[in-house]
Amino acid sequence: MRAILGCDRSARALKLSPEAVTRHLEQQLLSVYLISGDEPLLTGEAADAVRARARSLGFSEREVHFLERGADWDAVRGAVHTLSLFAQRRIIELRLPSGKPGSVGGRVLTGLIESLDTDVLLLILTGRLDRDAQSADWVRAVEARGAWVQAWPIPLARMLPWLEARCRRLGLAVDAGGLRLLVERTEGNLLAAHQELQKLELLHPHTRIDAERVLAATIDNSRFSLSELTEALLAEQAARGLRVLEGLRAEGVELLLVLWAVVKAVHQAWSRGTQAPTAGWGGAGARTRSADTERPETRFARLAARALRADGLAKGRLSGDAWDELALLVADMCGRPALSAA
């Protein structure tokens, strides 16, 4: 009974996946929960589950503290130790975007975790914790007295089973073609994928949903990364490279970072002497067009000139659209040259 009420100080330290949180909470509610990760859907759902379970056990008041650099940790300490006039049991929620409270904050957190009253539930929300942060004393205090929920990104290869599980939870009947299309259109963006499933639930209740219905109901919410752009370039996948580039632009990724990734890919391809088994950099499997009409060093010089022009546009030294120049560079690197870089 003490474990159910969040009073069990001897419970074994727990590391939970987001999927295991609900089952864990049915058995016990501990004194402190750390929820970390860069997946807003998974971290948000885990936090909601903890709050809901706590409310069902009488934690009727919730106090939220946003703790950036230079935060007032004395206020946090006072909030935890001050008796509430309105509720006997309280949730104190601490949001640490960086996951690094600093030396003062770390000491305060460790002390609070080790001395929590049974009428206070401490919920700590952070982004992904790096190796140094994971070994901090306050994190170890959480592990000793509570539970740590780590929300890792879902790899693209696991998106299909993840969506299938979500469909079962929502009672949706989406066929294999519809699920594959949803994977393609959301590309690792879990929040967008979940929102699209909720939309399909509203539009097509108790109906078999095929790819055509998914296409009509969804919008493109792909979340791309610089590494995906590099992979597409090294594989000479022009269509995907341009799509990733447009996704990065739409998501507000800094132009110079994207240019850096493209230039890095150009140098990687040149240093290898080939981009892929069918690439055009002078390898055994080079495309006929590239191998017969253009030497690898000539191609590299042309791409370098276009990259230099994109850099000049990005920094305002030249007139024009740097993103357009980057698109031309991506197409050129994938063996689809459109215009001269001059």
C-alpha positions as CSV (number, residue, x, y, z in Angstrom):
1,M,0.0,0.0,0.0
2,R,2.9,2.4,0.8
3,A,4.3,1.9,-2.7
4,I,0.9,2.8,-4.3
5,L,0.7,6.0,-2.3
6,G,4.2,7.1,-3.4
7,C,5.8,6.5,0.0
8,D,8.1,3.6,-0.7
9,R,11.6,4.8,-0.2
10,S,13.1,1.3,-0.5
11,A,11.8,0.6,-4.0
12,R,14.5,-0.5,-6.5
13,A,15.7,2.1,-8.9
14,L,13.8,2.0,-12.1
15,K,14.6,3.0,-15.7
16,L,11.5,2.9,-17.7
17,S,10.6,3.1,-21.4
18,P,7.7,5.4,-22.2
19,E,5.7,2.3,-23.1
20,A,6.2,0.8,-19.6
21,V,5.1,3.9,-17.7
22,T,1.3,3.1,-17.5
23,R,1.9,-0.4,-16.4
24,H,4.4,0.8,-13.7
25,L,2.0,3.4,-12.4
26,E,-0.8,0.8,-12.0
27,Q,1.5,-0.8,-9.4
28,Q,3.1,2.1,-7.6
29,L,3.7,5.9,-7.6
30,L,7.2,6.8,-6.5
31,S,8.3,10.1,-4.9
32,V,10.3,11.4,-7.9
33,Y,10.2,10.9,-11.7
34,L,12.7,12.2,-14.2
35,I,11.5,12.2,-17.8
36,S,14.1,13.0,-20.4
37,G,14.4,13.0,-24.2
38,D,13.9,15.0,-27.3
39,E,10.6,13.3,-28.4
40,P,7.8,15.7,-27.3
41,L,5.1,13.2,-27.9
42,L,6.7,10.4,-25.8
43,T,7.9,12.7,-23.0
44,G,4.5,14.5,-22.9
45,E,2.5,11.3,-22.7
46,A,4.8,9.9,-19.9
47,A,4.4,13.2,-17.9
48,D,0.6,13.2,-18.4
49,A,0.4,9.6,-17.1
50,V,2.4,10.5,-14.0
51,R,0.2,13.5,-13.3
52,A,-3.0,11.6,-13.9
53,R,-2.0,8.8,-11.5
54,A,-0.9,11.4,-8.9
55,R,-4.2,13.2,-9.1
56,S,-6.1,10.0,-8.6
57,L,-4.2,9.5,-5.4
58,G,-5.0,13.0,-4.0
59,F,-2.2,15.1,-5.4
60,S,-4.6,17.9,-6.2
61,E,-2.2,20.9,-6.5
62,R,0.5,21.3,-9.2
63,E,3.3,23.9,-9.2
64,V,5.5,24.4,-12.2
65,H,9.0,26.0,-12.3
66,F,10.9,26.8,-15.5
67,L,14.6,26.7,-14.7
68,E,16.9,28.3,-17.1
69,R,20.5,29.4,-16.5
70,G,20.6,31.6,-13.4
71,A,17.4,30.2,-12.0
72,D,16.3,31.0,-8.4
73,W,16.9,27.6,-6.7
74,D,16.0,29.0,-3.3
75,A,12.5,29.5,-4.6
76,V,12.4,25.9,-5.7
77,R,13.6,24.7,-2.3
78,G,11.0,26.9,-0.6
79,A,8.2,25.6,-2.8
80,V,9.0,22.0,-1.9
81,H,9.3,22.6,1.8
82,T,6.4,25.1,2.2
83,L,3.1,23.7,3.3
84,S,0.2,24.4,0.9
85,L,-2.9,26.1,2.2
86,F,-5.1,24.6,-0.5
87,A,-3.9,21.0,-0.9
88,Q,-2.4,18.4,1.3
89,R,-0.6,16.6,-1.6
90,R,1.2,18.5,-4.3
91,I,3.1,17.9,-7.6
92,I,6.2,20.1,-7.9
93,E,7.2,20.1,-11.6
94,L,10.6,21.2,-12.6
95,R,11.4,21.9,-16.2
96,L,15.1,21.9,-17.1
97,P,15.5,22.3,-20.9
98,S,19.2,21.8,-20.9
99,G,19.3,19.0,-18.3
100,K,22.2,20.8,-16.6
101,P,21.1,22.7,-13.5
102,G,24.6,23.8,-12.7
103,S,26.5,23.1,-9.4
104,V,24.1,25.1,-7.2
105,G,21.0,23.6,-8.9
106,G,22.5,20.1,-8.8
107,R,23.1,20.4,-5.0
108,V,19.6,21.7,-4.4
109,L,18.0,18.9,-6.5
110,T,20.0,16.2,-4.8
111,G,19.0,17.5,-1.3
112,L,15.3,17.8,-2.3
113,I,15.2,14.3,-3.7
114,E,16.8,12.8,-0.7
115,S,14.5,14.6,1.7
116,L,11.1,14.6,0.0
117,D,8.0,14.6,2.1
118,T,5.5,11.9,1.3
119,D,2.9,14.6,0.4
120,V,5.2,16.0,-2.4
121,L,5.7,14.3,-5.8
122,L,8.7,15.7,-7.7
123,L,8.4,15.6,-11.5
124,I,11.5,16.6,-13.4
125,L,11.3,17.2,-17.2
126,T,14.4,17.7,-19.3
127,G,15.7,17.3,-22.9
128,R,18.0,14.5,-23.7
129,L,20.8,14.0,-21.1
130,D,24.3,13.6,-22.4
131,R,26.8,11.2,-20.7
132,D,28.1,13.8,-18.2
133,A,24.6,14.8,-17.2
134,Q,23.5,11.2,-16.7
135,S,26.3,10.7,-14.2
136,A,25.4,13.8,-12.1
137,D,24.6,13.3,-8.4
138,W,21.0,14.5,-8.8
139,V,20.3,12.0,-11.5
140,R,21.8,9.2,-9.3
141,A,19.5,10.4,-6.5
142,V,16.5,10.0,-8.8
143,E,17.7,6.5,-9.7
144,A,18.0,5.6,-6.0
145,R,14.6,6.9,-5.0
146,G,12.4,7.1,-8.0
147,A,12.1,6.3,-11.7
148,W,13.8,7.6,-14.8
149,V,11.8,7.6,-18.1
150,Q,14.1,7.9,-21.1
151,A,12.3,8.7,-24.4
152,W,14.6,7.8,-27.3
153,P,13.8,8.7,-31.0
154,I,12.2,5.9,-33.0
155,P,14.4,4.9,-35.9
156,L,12.8,5.0,-39.3
157,A,13.1,1.3,-39.6
158,R,10.9,0.9,-36.5
159,M,8.3,3.5,-37.5
160,L,6.0,0.9,-39.1
161,P,5.5,-1.3,-36.0
162,W,5.3,1.8,-33.9
163,L,2.4,3.1,-36.0
164,E,0.8,-0.3,-36.0
165,A,0.8,-0.2,-32.2
166,R,-0.6,3.3,-32.2
167,C,-3.4,2.2,-34.5
168,R,-4.3,-0.7,-32.1
169,R,-4.5,1.7,-29.2
170,L,-6.8,4.1,-31.2
171,G,-8.8,1.3,-32.7
172,L,-7.8,2.3,-36.2
173,A,-7.8,-0.1,-39.1
174,V,-5.1,1.2,-41.5
175,D,-3.9,-1.2,-44.2
176,A,-0.2,-1.9,-44.9
177,G,-0.2,0.6,-47.9
178,G,-1.7,3.3,-45.8
179,L,0.9,2.8,-43.0
180,R,3.8,2.8,-45.4
181,L,2.6,6.1,-46.8
182,L,2.2,7.5,-43.4
183,V,5.8,6.5,-42.5
184,E,7.0,8.2,-45.7
185,R,5.1,11.4,-45.1
186,T,6.0,11.8,-41.4
187,E,9.6,10.4,-41.5
188,G,10.3,10.1,-37.8
189,N,8.2,12.9,-36.6
190,L,6.2,11.0,-33.9
191,L,4.1,13.9,-32.9
192,A,3.0,14.6,-36.4
193,A,2.4,10.9,-37.0
194,H,0.2,10.7,-33.9
195,Q,-1.8,13.8,-34.9
196,E,-2.4,12.3,-38.4
197,L,-3.7,9.1,-36.8
198,Q,-6.0,11.1,-34.6
199,K,-7.2,13.0,-37.7
200,L,-7.9,9.7,-39.5
201,E,-9.8,8.5,-36.4
202,L,-12.1,11.5,-36.7
203,L,-12.5,11.3,-40.5
204,H,-12.9,7.5,-40.9
205,P,-14.3,5.9,-37.7
206,H,-14.9,2.2,-37.9
207,T,-13.6,2.2,-41.5
208,R,-10.8,0.4,-43.2
209,I,-8.3,3.1,-44.2
210,D,-6.2,2.6,-47.3
211,A,-3.3,4.6,-48.8
212,E,-5.7,6.8,-50.8
213,R,-7.5,7.9,-47.7
214,V,-4.2,8.5,-45.9
215,L,-3.0,10.6,-48.8
216,A,-6.2,12.7,-48.8
217,A,-6.1,13.3,-45.0
218,T,-2.5,13.9,-44.2
219,I,0.0,16.6,-44.9
220,D,3.8,16.3,-45.2
221,N,5.3,16.7,-41.7
222,S,8.6,15.0,-42.3
223,R,11.3,15.9,-39.8
224,F,14.7,15.8,-41.5
225,S,18.3,15.9,-40.2
226,L,21.6,16.9,-41.7
227,S,22.8,13.3,-41.5
228,E,19.8,12.3,-43.8
229,L,20.9,15.0,-46.3
230,T,24.5,13.6,-46.3
231,E,23.3,10.1,-46.7
232,A,21.1,11.1,-49.7
233,L,24.0,12.9,-51.3
234,L,26.5,10.1,-50.9
235,A,23.9,7.7,-52.4
236,E,23.2,10.1,-55.3
237,Q,19.5,10.1,-54.5
238,A,18.6,13.4,-56.1
239,A,14.9,13.4,-55.4
240,R,15.4,12.5,-51.7
241,G,18.2,15.0,-51.3
242,L,16.1,17.8,-52.6
243,R,13.2,16.8,-50.4
244,V,15.4,16.7,-47.3
245,L,16.9,20.1,-48.3
246,E,13.4,21.6,-48.6
247,G,12.4,20.0,-45.3
248,L,15.4,21.5,-43.5
249,R,14.6,24.9,-45.0
250,A,10.9,24.7,-43.9
251,E,12.0,23.7,-40.4
252,G,14.2,26.8,-40.0
253,V,17.6,25.0,-39.9
254,E,20.4,27.5,-40.2
255,L,21.5,27.9,-43.8
256,L,25.2,27.8,-43.1
257,L,24.8,24.5,-41.2
258,V,23.1,22.9,-44.2
259,L,25.8,24.3,-46.5
260,W,28.4,22.8,-44.1
261,A,26.7,19.4,-44.4
262,V,26.6,19.5,-48.2
263,V,30.3,20.6,-48.5
264,K,31.2,17.8,-46.1
265,A,29.4,15.3,-48.3
266,V,31.3,16.6,-51.4
267,H,34.6,16.1,-49.6
268,Q,33.7,12.7,-48.4
269,A,32.7,11.6,-51.9
270,W,35.9,13.0,-53.3
271,S,38.1,11.4,-50.7
272,R,36.5,8.0,-51.3
273,G,36.7,8.3,-55.1
274,T,33.1,7.1,-55.3
275,Q,29.8,8.0,-53.8
276,A,28.0,4.6,-54.2
277,P,28.3,1.4,-56.2
278,T,26.7,3.3,-59.2
279,A,28.2,6.7,-58.5
280,G,29.9,9.0,-60.8
281,W,33.3,9.7,-59.2
282,G,35.5,7.6,-61.3
283,G,34.8,4.3,-59.5
284,A,34.3,0.9,-61.2
285,G,30.6,1.3,-61.2
286,A,30.5,5.0,-62.3
287,R,27.7,6.2,-64.5
288,T,28.6,6.2,-68.2
289,R,27.8,10.0,-68.5
290,S,30.2,10.9,-65.7
291,A,32.9,8.4,-66.3
292,D,33.1,9.1,-70.1
293,T,32.7,12.8,-70.2
294,E,34.0,14.3,-67.0
295,R,37.0,13.5,-64.8
296,P,36.4,13.3,-61.1
297,E,38.7,16.2,-60.3
298,T,36.8,18.4,-62.8
299,R,33.5,17.5,-61.2
300,F,34.9,18.2,-57.8
301,A,36.1,21.6,-58.9
302,R,32.7,22.5,-60.3
303,L,30.9,21.5,-57.1
304,A,33.4,23.4,-55.0
305,A,32.8,26.5,-57.2
306,R,29.0,26.2,-56.7
307,A,29.5,25.7,-52.9
308,L,31.7,28.8,-52.8
309,R,28.9,30.7,-54.6
310,A,26.3,29.4,-52.1
311,D,28.5,30.6,-49.3
312,G,28.8,34.0,-50.8
313,L,25.0,34.2,-51.2
314,A,24.4,33.1,-47.6
315,K,26.8,35.8,-46.3
316,G,25.4,38.5,-48.5
317,R,28.5,39.0,-50.6
318,L,26.6,38.0,-53.7
319,S,23.1,38.7,-55.0
320,G,20.6,35.8,-55.2
321,D,18.9,33.0,-53.1
322,A,21.4,30.8,-51.3
323,W,18.8,28.1,-50.8
324,D,18.2,27.9,-54.6
325,E,22.0,27.6,-55.1
326,L,22.1,24.8,-52.6
327,A,19.4,23.0,-54.4
328,L,21.4,23.2,-57.6
329,L,24.4,22.0,-55.7
330,V,22.5,19.0,-54.4
331,A,21.1,18.1,-57.8
332,D,24.6,18.5,-59.4
333,M,26.2,16.3,-56.7
334,C,23.6,13.6,-57.4
335,G,24.5,13.6,-61.1
336,R,21.7,16.0,-62.2
337,P,23.5,19.2,-63.1
338,A,21.0,22.0,-64.2
339,L,22.9,25.3,-64.6
340,S,26.4,26.5,-64.7
341,A,27.9,27.6,-61.4
342,A,29.4,30.7,-63.1
